[in-house]
Amino acid sequence: MRPENHSSVSQFLLLGLPIRPEQQGVFFALFLGMYLTTVLGNLLIMLLIRLDSRLHTPMYFFLSHLALTDLFTSFDTVPKMLINMCTQDQFISYAGCISQMYFFMHFSCIDSFLLAAMAYDRYVAICHPLHYTTIMREELCIILVAVSWFLSGAHSLLHTLLVDQLSFSAGTIIPHFFCDLAAMLKSSCSDTSLNELLICTEGGLTIILQLTAILGSYIRMAVTILRAPSIKRISKALSTCGSHLSVVFLYYGTIASVYMFSSPGKSKDKDIIASVMYVVVTPMLNPFIYSLRNKDMKHALQKFIGAKDTPRCHCFNPAVLGSHRDHPRSLS
């Protein structure tokens, strides 16, 4: 087909998931259930953190933003996938595709920065527990989150503007179920060497910095614990960092399977299935990981459920207030 610039191309065709027509109904119900679970689970995480004063700590502040970005990631990709499965109308407008690609990169990048900030928070809690409240003060947490949103926005905007300069053929087919950057580059008729160079340099540097912050924090924690090892200390560290480590492995494991371990000879269907793990499954599992492995979240959920069944007594208890003031919680 004749190459056309972006202004001439009005829509793309998304191939969608490699599912047989007779299986569409089953997978539609499955993914709809997963989507609703993701939305309700992450909304519940944010609600519990908002309502329970015990969760007004830096780690849960970062967790609330992580739940928010997981929610937005699902909003950005899954509804269109479900509509395509239900109506068999797999076309997406050019503007819609570019917007979807931008927001997907934006929220995915924020996730990475937030995981790095949470690793630093755990490092301070374990290695500097006496100075935790002075180091992880509210101003620093707000700055870390604001920088995460700003850098992620700049990163996504840079790649989106470069893609917007590419040419596409009329009736371009995107071999994916959403407008992923890599799939867009493969579908373009233009020279994408600049885009690929930017991905390897700017994108690679961003991932390296994020992973360095996470790995560096956990290496320092391990060194601190091993200086005076004890079963109690190790078990407390695992309970403190277990949820975060699980999310880190799940998040970066799925990213590696999609983008790093993919090869030209690898089946496209396997890449799409790995993307489903990253786009659909990971945001759904995060609330379960943090609620099932975290005593504070379990307590907040029990308190929330119990508050709906019993009258709430708004009593001022100076003893409780004093205990919270005198004994700040440095470990979750």
Secondary structure, 3 states (H helix, E strand, C coil): CCEECCCCCCEEEECCCCCCHHHHHHHHHHHHHHHHHHHHHHHHHHHHHHHCHHHCCHHHHHHHHHHHHHHHHHHHHHHHHHHHHHHCCCEEEHHHHHHHHHHHHHHHHHHHHHHHHHHHHHHHHHHCHHHHHHHCCHHHHHHHHHHHHHHHHHHHHHHHHHHHCCCEECCCEECCCCCCHHHHHHHCCCCCHHHHHHHHHHHHHHHHHHHHHHHHHHHHHHHHHHHCCCHHHHHHHHHHHHHHHHHHHHHHHHHHHHHHCCCCCCCHHHHHHHHHHHHHHHHHHHHHHHHHCCHHHHHHHHHHHHHHHCCCCCCCCHHHHHHHHHCCCCCC
